[in-house]
């Protein structure tokens, strides 16, 4: 495997932390970029994170400076983003500035410097489509079947359109990835996170939480996810988009995931309130990942039961819970 020089934006985040570790384990030279700079994140400056620099993708000058002060990067994994539909409603300024202006800044630098980019979108771009979701859905189906249901999803689709326009106008080379319910170690609690870390945090702290009935999901363990993402540099096909999720046979009702979490935490469902389906949220997402399997050797190995146990153990350690 040829060593590549790689920049990862959002490298101190949940997926970014795991991806940086995976890329370095393969012998690549990786520089991680994120916002963190105060003493609560001092561990970022340990030897393990010695190749870390502070930078805000919303500020073109800050990102340009990173490229000026470092040797040429072969690839950029652009992960930096504001995540989540309700986060996008409450903090829409941050969402649009980071997900759209931040990506546009990176595209402008790509047009000038000609690095290859892996741009992170989301399976949320498909809206509440009822059938099996393939990557060409956005081009082959009318908007009334695929329209995005919240600002987060809209911002991600706007980002994809910008990437495709740049490729057409300036011959930039980018691969787009659309992750699906990625979860696992290094994802701390926030009320705007996905349902797995919220359920685990609440259960471990004996706090009540709600489970919306009528929703089905496939979750993808982060170790499997970043393995696939890291494989992109070995078979980079400009212009491609990839769904990245777990095995179809692991699809479950969200209540089933809650039951697995409670079992892993040693709790019962007295903490849980079961409620009707959540408004403005997709009910079922059945995603076809065959392209990622074909091109990127996508091969999920960690079942939801095993992955949730691993995540519970990480969160116990992170929050110092016996």
Phi and psi restraints in degrees (value plus and minus 20) as a CYANA .aco file:
   2 UNK   PHI     -95.1   -55.1
   2 UNK   PSI     113.8   153.8
   3 UNK   PHI     -92.1   -52.1
   3 UNK   PSI     112.6   152.6
   4 UNK   PHI    -137.8   -97.8
   4 UNK   PSI     132.2   172.2
   5 UNK   PHI    -114.8   -74.8
   5 UNK   PSI     101.3   141.3
   6 UNK   PHI    -149.7  -109.7
   6 UNK   PSI     115.8   155.8
   7 UNK   PHI    -125.9   -85.9
   7 UNK   PSI     113.1   153.1
   8 UNK   PHI    -140.4  -100.4
   8 UNK   PSI      90.2   130.2
   9 UNK   PHI    -102.2   -62.2
   9 UNK   PSI     129.1   169.1
  10 UNK   PHI      49.4    89.4
  10 UNK   PSI       6.1    46.1
  11 UNK   PHI     -91.9   -51.9
  11 UNK   PSI     -32.5     7.5
  12 UNK   PHI    -118.5   -78.5
  12 UNK   PSI     -17.8    22.2
  13 UNK   PHI    -102.6   -62.6
  13 UNK   PSI    -193.4  -153.4
  14 UNK   PHI     -80.9   -40.9
  14 UNK   PSI     -83.6   -43.6
  15 UNK   PHI     -88.2   -48.2
  15 UNK   PSI     -58.8   -18.8
  16 UNK   PHI     -78.3   -38.3
  16 UNK   PSI     -64.6   -24.6
  17 UNK   PHI     -79.0   -39.0
  17 UNK   PSI     -65.9   -25.9
  18 UNK   PHI     -88.1   -48.1
  18 UNK   PSI     -58.0   -18.0
  19 UNK   PHI     -88.0   -48.0
  19 UNK   PSI     -63.4   -23.4
  20 UNK   PHI     -78.3   -38.3
  20 UNK   PSI     -63.8   -23.8
  21 UNK   PHI     -81.8   -41.8
  21 UNK   PSI     -63.1   -23.1
  22 UNK   PHI     -85.6   -45.6
  22 UNK   PSI     -64.9   -24.9
  23 UNK   PHI     -82.8   -42.8
  23 UNK   PSI     -62.1   -22.1
  24 UNK   PHI     -87.0   -47.0
  24 UNK   PSI     -54.0   -14.0
  25 UNK   PHI     -84.7   -44.7
  25 UNK   PSI     -40.8    -0.8
  26 UNK   PHI    -112.2   -72.2
  26 UNK   PSI     -17.4    22.6
  27 UNK   PHI      72.9   112.9
  27 UNK   PSI     -13.5    26.5
  28 UNK   PHI     -98.5   -58.5
  28 UNK   PSI     132.5   172.5
  29 UNK   PHI    -109.6   -69.6
  29 UNK   PSI      97.6   137.6
  30 UNK   PHI    -144.4  -104.4
  30 UNK   PSI     109.6   149.6
  31 UNK   PHI    -128.9   -88.9
  31 UNK   PSI     105.9   145.9
  32 UNK   PHI    -120.2   -80.2
  32 UNK   PSI     114.6   154.6
  33 UNK   PHI    -144.4  -104.4
  33 UNK   PSI     113.8   153.8
  34 UNK   PHI    -182.1  -142.1
  34 UNK   PSI    -196.5  -156.5
  35 UNK   PHI    -105.1   -65.1
  35 UNK   PSI     -38.3     1.7
  36 UNK   PHI     -87.1   -47.1
  36 UNK   PSI     118.8   158.8
  37 UNK   PHI    -174.9  -134.9
  37 UNK   PSI     -25.0    15.0
  38 UNK   PHI    -119.9   -79.9
  38 UNK   PSI     155.5   195.5
  39 UNK   PHI     -86.6   -46.6
  39 UNK   PSI     -43.3    -3.3
  40 UNK   PHI     -84.6   -44.6
  40 UNK   PSI     -40.9    -0.9
  41 UNK   PHI    -128.9   -88.9
  41 UNK   PSI      10.6    50.6
  42 UNK   PHI     -81.3   -41.3
  42 UNK   PSI     -47.1    -7.1
  43 UNK   PHI     -83.9   -43.9
  43 UNK   PSI     -37.3     2.7
  44 UNK   PHI     -86.1   -46.1
  44 UNK   PSI     -38.3     1.7
  45 UNK   PHI    -123.3   -83.3
  45 UNK   PSI      -6.7    33.3
  46 UNK   PHI     -94.1   -54.1
  46 UNK   PSI     157.4   197.4
  47 UNK   PHI     -79.3   -39.3
  47 UNK   PSI     -54.3   -14.3
  48 UNK   PHI     -81.8   -41.8
  48 UNK   PSI     -50.3   -10.3
  49 UNK   PHI    -137.3   -97.3
  49 UNK   PSI      16.5    56.5
  50 UNK   PHI     -87.3   -47.3
  50 UNK   PSI     -44.8    -4.8
  51 UNK   PHI    -118.7   -78.7
  51 UNK   PSI      43.7    83.7
  52 UNK   PHI    -150.7  -110.7
  52 UNK   PSI     119.7   159.7
  53 UNK   PHI    -158.6  -118.6
  53 UNK   PSI     124.2   164.2
  54 UNK   PHI     -99.2   -59.2
  54 UNK   PSI     117.7   157.7
  55 UNK   PHI    -190.7  -150.7
  55 UNK   PSI     125.8   165.8
  56 UNK   PHI    -134.3   -94.3
  56 UNK   PSI      96.2   136.2
  57 UNK   PHI     -84.5   -44.5
  57 UNK   PSI     -37.8     2.2
  58 UNK   PHI     -90.8   -50.8
  58 UNK   PSI     -36.1     3.9
  59 UNK   PHI    -130.5   -90.5
  59 UNK   PSI      86.6   126.6
  60 UNK   PHI     -76.2   -36.2
  60 UNK   PSI     -61.9   -21.9
  61 UNK   PHI     -80.0   -40.0
  61 UNK   PSI     -62.2   -22.2
  62 UNK   PHI     -84.0   -44.0
  62 UNK   PSI     -60.6   -20.6
  63 UNK   PHI     -94.1   -54.1
  63 UNK   PSI     -60.0   -20.0
  64 UNK   PHI     -77.7   -37.7
  64 UNK   PSI     -61.0   -21.0
  65 UNK   PHI     -80.1   -40.1
  65 UNK   PSI     -57.8   -17.8
  66 UNK   PHI     -81.1   -41.1
  66 UNK   PSI     -62.9   -22.9
  67 UNK   PHI     -88.9   -48.9
  67 UNK   PSI     -55.1   -15.1
  68 UNK   PHI     -89.3   -49.3
  68 UNK   PSI     -51.7   -11.7
  69 UNK   PHI    -115.1   -75.1
  69 UNK   PSI     -18.8    21.2
  70 UNK   PHI    -149.2  -109.2
  70 UNK   PSI     140.5   180.5
  71 UNK   PHI     -84.9   -44.9
  71 UNK   PSI     147.7   187.7
  72 UNK   PHI     -77.2   -37.2
  72 UNK   PSI     116.8   156.8
  73 UNK   PHI    -115.8   -75.8
  73 UNK   PSI     116.5   156.5
  74 UNK   PHI     -98.0   -58.0
  74 UNK   PSI     -57.9   -17.9
  75 UNK   PHI    -157.5  -117.5
  75 UNK   PSI     128.8   168.8
  76 UNK   PHI    -145.2  -105.2
  76 UNK   PSI     102.0   142.0
  77 UNK   PHI    -112.3   -72.3
  77 UNK   PSI      90.4   130.4
  78 UNK   PHI    -116.7   -76.7
  78 UNK   PSI      73.0   113.0
  79 UNK   PHI    -120.3   -80.3
  79 UNK   PSI     -41.3    -1.3
  80 UNK   PHI     -75.7   -35.7
  80 UNK   PSI     102.7   142.7
  81 UNK   PHI    -185.7  -145.7
  81 UNK   PSI     138.5   178.5
  82 UNK   PHI    -113.2   -73.2
  82 UNK   PSI     111.7   151.7
  83 UNK   PHI    -131.4   -91.4
  83 UNK   PSI     120.7   160.7
  84 UNK   PHI      83.8   123.8
  84 UNK   PSI     121.3   161.3
  85 UNK   PHI     -86.5   -46.5
  85 UNK   PSI     -64.2   -24.2
  86 UNK   PHI     -96.0   -56.0
  86 UNK   PSI     -51.9   -11.9
  87 UNK   PHI     -80.1   -40.1
  87 UNK   PSI     -59.7   -19.7
  88 UNK   PHI     -87.8   -47.8
  88 UNK   PSI     -46.3    -6.3
  89 UNK   PHI     -98.5   -58.5
  89 UNK   PSI     -64.4   -24.4
  90 UNK   PHI     -94.4   -54.4
  90 UNK   PSI     -54.3   -14.3
  91 UNK   PHI    -148.1  -108.1
  91 UNK   PSI      34.2    74.2
  92 UNK   PHI     -84.6   -44.6
  92 UNK   PSI     -49.3    -9.3
  93 UNK   PHI     -81.2   -41.2
  93 UNK   PSI     -67.3   -27.3
  94 UNK   PHI     -82.2   -42.2
  94 UNK   PSI     -60.7   -20.7
  95 UNK   PHI     -80.1   -40.1
  95 UNK   PSI     -71.9   -31.9
  96 UNK   PHI     -91.1   -51.1
  96 UNK   PSI     -56.8   -16.8
  97 UNK   PHI     -86.5   -46.5
  97 UNK   PSI     -60.5   -20.5
  98 UNK   PHI     -99.0   -59.0
  98 UNK   PSI     -72.4   -32.4
  99 UNK   PHI     -92.6   -52.6
  99 UNK   PSI     -48.7    -8.7
 100 UNK   PHI    -128.6   -88.6
 100 UNK   PSI     -77.8   -37.8
 101 UNK   PHI     -83.3   -43.3
 101 UNK   PSI     -62.4   -22.4
 102 UNK   PHI     -79.4   -39.4
 102 UNK   PSI     -64.3   -24.3
 103 UNK   PHI     -86.5   -46.5
 103 UNK   PSI     -59.7   -19.7
 104 UNK   PHI     -81.6   -41.6
 104 UNK   PSI     -58.9   -18.9
 105 UNK   PHI     -79.0   -39.0
 105 UNK   PSI     -63.6   -23.6
 106 UNK   PHI     -87.1   -47.1
 106 UNK   PSI     -58.3   -18.3
 107 UNK   PHI     -83.7   -43.7
 107 UNK   PSI     -61.8   -21.8
 108 UNK   PHI     -79.8   -39.8
 108 UNK   PSI     -62.3   -22.3
 109 UNK   PHI     -87.6   -47.6
 109 UNK   PSI     -56.7   -16.7
 110 UNK   PHI     -83.1   -43.1
 110 UNK   PSI     -60.3   -20.3
 111 UNK   PHI     -82.7   -42.7
 111 UNK   PSI     -52.0   -12.0
 112 UNK   PHI    -104.7   -64.7
 112 UNK   PSI     -60.5   -20.5
 113 UNK   PHI    -122.2   -82.2
 113 UNK   PSI     -35.8     4.2
 114 UNK   PHI      48.3    88.3
 114 UNK   PSI       5.8    45.8
 115 UNK   PHI     -94.3   -54.3
 115 UNK   PSI     137.7   177.7
 116 UNK   PHI    -106.2   -66.2
 116 UNK   PSI     123.1   163.1
 117 UNK   PHI    -146.7  -106.7
 117 UNK   PSI     123.6   163.6
 118 UNK   PHI    -130.2   -90.2
 118 UNK   PSI      92.3   132.3
 119 UNK   PHI    -124.2   -84.2
 119 UNK   PSI     112.0   152.0
 120 UNK   PHI    -117.3   -77.3
 120 UNK   PSI      96.2   136.2
 121 UNK   PHI    -124.3   -84.3
 121 UNK   PSI    -159.3  -119.3
 122 UNK   PHI    -185.0  -145.0
 122 UNK   PSI     129.8   169.8
 123 UNK   PHI     -88.3   -48.3
 123 UNK   PSI     -26.5    13.5
 124 UNK   PHI     -84.8   -44.8
 124 UNK   PSI     -38.6     1.4
 125 UNK   PHI     -83.5   -43.5
 125 UNK   PSI     -39.8     0.2
 126 UNK   PHI    -100.7   -60.7
 126 UNK   PSI     -23.6    16.4
 127 UNK   PHI      43.1    83.1
 127 UNK   PSI    -160.5  -120.5
 128 UNK   PHI    -126.3   -86.3
 128 UNK   PSI      22.2    62.2
 129 UNK   PHI     -79.4   -39.4
 129 UNK   PSI     118.0   158.0
 130 UNK   PHI    -109.0   -69.0
 130 UNK   PSI     -41.0    -1.0
 131 UNK   PHI    -117.8   -77.8
 131 UNK   PSI    -183.0  -143.0
 132 UNK   PHI     -94.5   -54.5
 132 UNK   PSI     110.7   150.7
 133 UNK   PHI    -115.4   -75.4
 133 UNK   PSI      96.5   136.5
 134 UNK   PHI    -131.9   -91.9
 134 UNK   PSI     142.4   182.4
 135 UNK   PHI     -84.2   -44.2
 135 UNK   PSI     -46.2    -6.2
 136 UNK   PHI    -104.8   -64.8
 136 UNK   PSI     -16.2    23.8
 137 UNK   PHI     -76.4   -36.4
 137 UNK   PSI     -58.6   -18.6
 138 UNK   PHI     -87.6   -47.6
 138 UNK   PSI     -44.4    -4.4
 139 UNK   PHI    -115.0   -75.0
 139 UNK   PSI     -42.1    -2.1
 140 UNK   PHI    -124.4   -84.4
 140 UNK   PSI     -29.9    10.1
 141 UNK   PHI    -141.5  -101.5
 141 UNK   PSI     131.1   171.1
 142 UNK   PHI     -88.1   -48.1
 142 UNK   PSI     136.6   176.6
 143 UNK   PHI     -83.5   -43.5
 143 UNK   PSI     -47.1    -7.1
 144 UNK   PHI     -90.1   -50.1
 144 UNK   PSI     -29.4    10.6
 145 UNK   PHI    -119.1   -79.1
 145 UNK   PSI     -37.1     2.9
 146 UNK   PHI    -151.1  -111.1
 146 UNK   PSI     -11.0    29.0
 147 UNK   PHI     -83.1   -43.1
 147 UNK   PSI     124.6   164.6
 148 UNK   PHI     -94.5   -54.5
 148 UNK   PSI     119.1   159.1
 149 UNK   PHI    -118.2   -78.2
 149 UNK   PSI     -19.5    20.5
 150 UNK   PHI    -180.1  -140.1
 150 UNK   PSI     147.1   187.1
 151 UNK   PHI     -82.3   -42.3
 151 UNK   PSI     -56.0   -16.0
 152 UNK   PHI     -78.4   -38.4
 152 UNK   PSI     -70.5   -30.5
 153 UNK   PHI     -83.1   -43.1
 153 UNK   PSI     -61.3   -21.3
 154 UNK   PHI     -81.8   -41.8
 154 UNK   PSI     -62.6   -22.6
 155 UNK   PHI     -83.8   -43.8
 155 UNK   PSI     -55.7   -15.7
 156 UNK   PHI     -90.9   -50.9
 156 UNK   PSI     -58.4   -18.4
 157 UNK   PHI     -91.0   -51.0
 157 UNK   PSI     -58.0   -18.0
 158 UNK   PHI     -78.4   -38.4
 158 UNK   PSI     -60.7   -20.7
 159 UNK   PHI     -82.0   -42.0
 159 UNK   PSI     -61.7   -21.7
 160 UNK   PHI     -83.5   -43.5
 160 UNK   PSI     -60.8   -20.8
 161 UNK   PHI     -82.3   -42.3
 161 UNK   PSI     -59.8   -19.8
 162 UNK   PHI     -83.2   -43.2
 162 UNK   PSI     -61.4   -21.4
 163 UNK   PHI     -81.6   -41.6
 163 UNK   PSI     -65.6   -25.6
 164 UNK   PHI     -87.1   -47.1
 164 UNK   PSI     -57.9   -17.9
 165 UNK   PHI     -84.7   -44.7
 165 UNK   PSI     -60.4   -20.4
 166 UNK   PHI     -84.5   -44.5
 166 UNK   PSI     -59.8   -19.8
 167 UNK   PHI     -81.5   -41.5
 167 UNK   PSI     -59.7   -19.7
 168 UNK   PHI     -90.2   -50.2
 168 UNK   PSI     -61.3   -21.3
 169 UNK   PHI    -105.6   -65.6
 169 UNK   PSI     -54.8   -14.8
 170 UNK   PHI    -145.4  -105.4
 170 UNK   PSI     -14.0    26.0
 171 UNK   PHI      40.4    80.4
 171 UNK   PSI      10.3    50.3
 172 UNK   PHI     -89.6   -49.6
 172 UNK   PSI     134.5   174.5
 173 UNK   PHI    -137.5   -97.5
 173 UNK   PSI      93.5   133.5
 174 UNK   PHI    -159.6  -119.6
 174 UNK   PSI     122.4   162.4
 175 UNK   PHI    -128.9   -88.9
 175 UNK   PSI     112.3   152.3
 176 UNK   PHI    -121.7   -81.7
 176 UNK   PSI     115.6   155.6
 177 UNK   PHI    -140.5  -100.5
 177 UNK   PSI     124.3   164.3
 178 UNK   PHI    -143.7  -103.7
 178 UNK   PSI      67.1   107.1
 179 UNK   PHI     -87.4   -47.4
 179 UNK   PSI     140.1   180.1
 180 UNK   PHI    -155.0  -115.0
 180 UNK   PSI      86.3   126.3
 181 UNK   PHI      30.8    70.8
 181 UNK   PSI      31.1    71.1
 182 UNK   PHI     -92.6   -52.6
 182 UNK   PSI     120.8   160.8
 183 UNK   PHI    -169.5  -129.5
 183 UNK   PSI     146.1   186.1
 184 UNK   PHI     123.0   163.0
 184 UNK   PSI    -189.3  -149.3
 185 UNK   PHI     -77.2   -37.2
 185 UNK   PSI     130.3   170.3
 186 UNK   PHI      61.6   101.6
 186 UNK   PSI     -10.7    29.3
 187 UNK   PHI    -127.8   -87.8
 187 UNK   PSI      80.6   120.6
 188 UNK   PHI     -98.4   -58.4
 188 UNK   PSI     147.1   187.1
 189 UNK   PHI     -92.3   -52.3
 189 UNK   PSI     121.8   161.8
 190 UNK   PHI    -174.6  -134.6
 190 UNK   PSI     126.3   166.3
 191 UNK   PHI     -84.1   -44.1
 191 UNK   PSI     -32.1     7.9
 192 UNK   PHI    -119.7   -79.7
 192 UNK   PSI     -15.7    24.3
 193 UNK   PHI     -97.6   -57.6
 193 UNK   PSI     159.4   199.4
 194 UNK   PHI     -89.4   -49.4
 194 UNK   PSI     150.3   190.3
 195 UNK   PHI     -90.1   -50.1
 195 UNK   PSI     -48.1    -8.1
 196 UNK   PHI     -84.8   -44.8
 196 UNK   PSI     -74.7   -34.7
 197 UNK   PHI     -83.0   -43.0
 197 UNK   PSI     -52.0   -12.0
 198 UNK   PHI     -86.0   -46.0
 198 UNK   PSI     -68.1   -28.1
 199 UNK   PHI     -79.1   -39.1
 199 UNK   PSI     -65.2   -25.2
 200 UNK   PHI     -84.8   -44.8
 200 UNK   PSI     -67.9   -27.9
 201 UNK   PHI     -78.3   -38.3
 201 UNK   PSI     -67.4   -27.4
 202 UNK   PHI     -83.5   -43.5
 202 UNK   PSI     -64.4   -24.4
 203 UNK   PHI     -83.5   -43.5
 203 UNK   PSI     -64.3   -24.3
 204 UNK   PHI     -84.0   -44.0
 204 UNK   PSI     -49.7    -9.7
 205 UNK   PHI    -120.6   -80.6
 205 UNK   PSI      -7.3    32.7
 206 UNK   PHI      33.5    73.5
 206 UNK   PSI      20.1    60.1
 207 UNK   PHI    -124.9   -84.9
 207 UNK   PSI     123.3   163.3
 208 UNK   PHI     -89.3   -49.3
 208 UNK   PSI     130.1   170.1
 209 UNK   PHI    -167.9  -127.9
 209 UNK   PSI     143.0   183.0
 210 UNK   PHI    -125.6   -85.6
 210 UNK   PSI     124.2   164.2
 211 UNK   PHI    -139.3   -99.3
 211 UNK   PSI      98.2   138.2
 212 UNK   PHI    -101.3   -61.3
 212 UNK   PSI     101.8   141.8
 213 UNK   PHI     -97.4   -57.4
 213 UNK   PSI     139.2   179.2
 214 UNK   PHI      66.9   106.9
 214 UNK   PSI     -13.1    26.9
 215 UNK   PHI    -131.8   -91.8
 215 UNK   PSI     118.6   158.6
 216 UNK   PHI    -140.4  -100.4
 216 UNK   PSI     124.1   164.1
 217 UNK   PHI    -165.3  -125.3
 217 UNK   PSI     135.4   175.4
 218 UNK   PHI    -128.4   -88.4
 218 UNK   PSI     109.3   149.3
 219 UNK   PHI    -127.8   -87.8
 219 UNK   PSI     131.2   171.2
 220 UNK   PHI    -147.2  -107.2
 220 UNK   PSI      99.5   139.5
 221 UNK   PHI     -87.1   -47.1
 221 UNK   PSI     115.1   155.1
 222 UNK   PHI     -81.2   -41.2
 222 UNK   PSI     -51.4   -11.4
 223 UNK   PHI     -82.5   -42.5
 223 UNK   PSI     -59.9   -19.9
 224 UNK   PHI     -88.2   -48.2
 224 UNK   PSI     -61.4   -21.4
 225 UNK   PHI     -82.1   -42.1
 225 UNK   PSI     -70.5   -30.5
 226 UNK   PHI     -92.1   -52.1
 226 UNK   PSI     -45.3    -5.3
 227 UNK   PHI     -80.2   -40.2
 227 UNK   PSI     -64.0   -24.0
 228 UNK   PHI     -86.5   -46.5
 228 UNK   PSI     -64.4   -24.4
 229 UNK   PHI     -80.0   -40.0
 229 UNK   PSI     -61.9   -21.9
 230 UNK   PHI     -86.0   -46.0
 230 UNK   PSI     -47.8    -7.8
 231 UNK   PHI     -88.8   -48.8
 231 UNK   PSI     -36.6     3.4
 232 UNK   PHI     -79.5   -39.5
 232 UNK   PSI     -57.2   -17.2
 233 UNK   PHI     -88.4   -48.4
 233 UNK   PSI     -36.7     3.3
 234 UNK   PHI    -108.1   -68.1
 234 UNK   PSI     -35.8     4.2
 235 UNK   PHI    -169.5  -129.5
 235 UNK   PSI      45.3    85.3
 236 UNK   PHI    -100.0   -60.0
 236 UNK   PSI      96.9   136.9
 237 UNK   PHI    -137.0   -97.0
 237 UNK   PSI      79.7   119.7
 238 UNK   PHI     -74.1   -34.1
 238 UNK   PSI     118.5   158.5
 239 UNK   PHI      69.9   109.9
 239 UNK   PSI     -31.9     8.1
 240 UNK   PHI     -95.9   -55.9
 240 UNK   PSI     132.6   172.6
 241 UNK   PHI    -144.8  -104.8
 241 UNK   PSI     122.3   162.3
 242 UNK   PHI    -152.7  -112.7
 242 UNK   PSI     108.9   148.9
 243 UNK   PHI     -95.9   -55.9
 243 UNK   PSI     116.1   156.1
 244 UNK   PHI    -151.6  -111.6
 244 UNK   PSI      83.7   123.7
 245 UNK   PHI    -162.8  -122.8
 245 UNK   PSI    -191.6  -151.6
 246 UNK   PHI    -113.8   -73.8
 246 UNK   PSI    -188.7  -148.7
 247 UNK   PHI     -92.9   -52.9
 247 UNK   PSI     118.6   158.6
 248 UNK   PHI     -77.3   -37.3
 248 UNK   PSI     -53.2   -13.2
 249 UNK   PHI     -91.5   -51.5
 249 UNK   PSI     -29.7    10.3
 250 UNK   PHI    -113.6   -73.6
 250 UNK   PSI     -15.1    24.9
 251 UNK   PHI     -83.7   -43.7
 251 UNK   PSI     115.9   155.9
 252 UNK   PHI    -163.4  -123.4
 252 UNK   PSI     137.9   177.9
 253 UNK   PHI     -83.9   -43.9
 253 UNK   PSI     128.1   168.1
 254 UNK   PHI     -81.7   -41.7
 254 UNK   PSI     -51.1   -11.1
 255 UNK   PHI     -80.0   -40.0
 255 UNK   PSI     -59.7   -19.7
 256 UNK   PHI     -82.5   -42.5
 256 UNK   PSI     -60.5   -20.5
 257 UNK   PHI     -83.2   -43.2
 257 UNK   PSI     -60.7   -20.7
 258 UNK   PHI     -79.8   -39.8
 258 UNK   PSI     -62.0   -22.0
 259 UNK   PHI     -82.4   -42.4
 259 UNK   PSI     -59.5   -19.5
 260 UNK   PHI     -85.1   -45.1
 260 UNK   PSI     -62.2   -22.2
 261 UNK   PHI     -81.2   -41.2
 261 UNK   PSI     -68.6   -28.6
 262 UNK   PHI     -79.5   -39.5
 262 UNK   PSI     -62.0   -22.0
 263 UNK   PHI     -82.9   -42.9
 263 UNK   PSI     -63.8   -23.8
 264 UNK   PHI     -86.6   -46.6
 264 UNK   PSI     -48.5    -8.5
 265 UNK   PHI    -111.7   -71.7
 265 UNK   PSI     -25.5    14.5
 266 UNK   PHI      50.0    90.0
 266 UNK   PSI      16.1    56.1
 267 UNK   PHI    -140.3  -100.3
 267 UNK   PSI     147.2   187.2
 268 UNK   PHI    -133.1   -93.1
 268 UNK   PSI     155.8   195.8
 269 UNK   PHI    -106.6   -66.6
 269 UNK   PSI      -0.6    39.4
 270 UNK   PHI     -85.5   -45.5
 270 UNK   PSI     -38.3     1.7
 271 UNK   PHI     -97.2   -57.2
 271 UNK   PSI     -36.6     3.4
 272 UNK   PHI    -120.9   -80.9
 272 UNK   PSI     116.4   156.4
 273 UNK   PHI    -130.0   -90.0
 273 UNK   PSI     104.8   144.8
 274 UNK   PHI    -113.4   -73.4
 274 UNK   PSI     106.2   146.2
 275 UNK   PHI    -145.9  -105.9
 275 UNK   PSI     146.5   186.5
 276 UNK   PHI     -84.0   -44.0
 276 UNK   PSI     150.4   190.4
 277 UNK   PHI     -73.7   -33.7
 277 UNK   PSI     126.5   166.5
 278 UNK   PHI     -97.2   -57.2
 278 UNK   PSI     112.0   152.0
 279 UNK   PHI     -88.5   -48.5
 279 UNK   PSI     132.5   172.5
 280 UNK   PHI      39.6    79.6
 280 UNK   PSI       8.9    48.9
 281 UNK   PHI    -153.9  -113.9
 281 UNK   PSI     118.0   158.0
 282 UNK   PHI     -82.5   -42.5
 282 UNK   PSI     123.0   163.0
 283 UNK   PHI    -102.9   -62.9
 283 UNK   PSI     -67.3   -27.3
 284 UNK   PHI    -159.3  -119.3
 284 UNK   PSI     116.2   156.2
 285 UNK   PHI    -144.8  -104.8
 285 UNK   PSI      90.6   130.6
 286 UNK   PHI    -128.1   -88.1
 286 UNK   PSI      86.8   126.8
 287 UNK   PHI    -130.5   -90.5
 287 UNK   PSI     113.6   153.6
 288 UNK   PHI    -110.8   -70.8
 288 UNK   PSI      97.3   137.3
 289 UNK   PHI    -127.9   -87.9
 289 UNK   PSI       1.3    41.3
 290 UNK   PHI     -84.2   -44.2
 290 UNK   PSI     -50.9   -10.9
 291 UNK   PHI     -85.9   -45.9
 291 UNK   PSI     -61.9   -21.9
 292 UNK   PHI     -85.8   -45.8
 292 UNK   PSI     -55.3   -15.3
 293 UNK   PHI     -84.1   -44.1
 293 UNK   PSI     -62.3   -22.3
 294 UNK   PHI     -89.9   -49.9
 294 UNK   PSI     -69.6   -29.6
 295 UNK   PHI    -110.8   -70.8
 295 UNK   PSI     -51.8   -11.8
 296 UNK   PHI    -136.0   -96.0
 296 UNK   PSI     -11.6    28.4
 297 UNK   PHI      35.0    75.0
 297 UNK   PSI      17.2    57.2
 298 UNK   PHI     -82.6   -42.6
 298 UNK   PSI     104.6   144.6
 299 UNK   PHI    -169.8  -129.8
 299 UNK   PSI      58.2    98.2
 300 UNK   PHI     -79.7   -39.7
 300 UNK   PSI     111.5   151.5
 301 UNK   PHI    -139.6   -99.6
 301 UNK   PSI     -43.1    -3.1
 302 UNK   PHI    -115.2   -75.2
 302 UNK   PSI      94.9   134.9
 303 UNK   PHI     -89.4   -49.4
 303 UNK   PSI     141.1   181.1
 304 UNK   PHI     -76.6   -36.6
 304 UNK   PSI     -59.4   -19.4
 305 UNK   PHI     -83.1   -43.1
 305 UNK   PSI     -65.5   -25.5
 306 UNK   PHI     -89.3   -49.3
 306 UNK   PSI     -63.5   -23.5
 307 UNK   PHI     -85.3   -45.3
 307 UNK   PSI     -59.0   -19.0
 308 UNK   PHI     -86.7   -46.7
 308 UNK   PSI     -58.5   -18.5
 309 UNK   PHI     -80.3   -40.3
 309 UNK   PSI     -64.8   -24.8
 310 UNK   PHI     -81.3   -41.3
 310 UNK   PSI     -60.5   -20.5
 311 UNK   PHI     -89.2   -49.2
 311 UNK   PSI     -59.4   -19.4
 312 UNK   PHI     -79.9   -39.9
 312 UNK   PSI     -65.0   -25.0
 313 UNK   PHI     -83.5   -43.5
 313 UNK   PSI     -60.9   -20.9
 314 UNK   PHI     -83.8   -43.8
 314 UNK   PSI     -63.9   -23.9
 315 UNK   PHI     -88.7   -48.7
 315 UNK   PSI     -55.0   -15.0
 316 UNK   PHI     -79.4   -39.4
 316 UNK   PSI     -64.5   -24.5
 317 UNK   PHI     -87.3   -47.3
 317 UNK   PSI     -62.6   -22.6
 318 UNK   PHI     -83.1   -43.1
 318 UNK   PSI     -61.3   -21.3
 319 UNK   PHI    -117.9   -77.9
 319 UNK   PSI     -11.0    29.0
 320 UNK   PHI      35.0    75.0
 320 UNK   PSI      32.8    72.8
 321 UNK   PHI    -125.3   -85.3
 321 UNK   PSI     105.0   145.0
